[in-house]
């Protein structure tokens, strides 16, 4: 939980994700992949199985490296 807070919530909260990620456009699929990459790079131990980004009740994006 701390890694997610430090890596994403604090840096992404109320920010333009295009600027934070240096991309002209950001979609859910790319964002899920970017989250995966940042989490993997910040982990010292443990395993990450997948990242699920839920945009709405009916629309979500999964990424599993």
Secondary structure as GFF3:
##gff-version 3
##sequence-region A 1 65
A	DSSP	alpha_helix	2	4	.	.	.	ID=ss1
A	DSSP	pi_helix	5	9	.	.	.	ID=ss2
A	DSSP	alpha_helix	10	12	.	.	.	ID=ss3
A	DSSP	alpha_helix	17	20	.	.	.	ID=ss4
A	DSSP	alpha_helix	28	42	.	.	.	ID=ss5
A	DSSP	beta_strand	51	54	.	.	.	ID=ss6
A	DSSP	beta_strand	60	63	.	.	.	ID=ss7
###
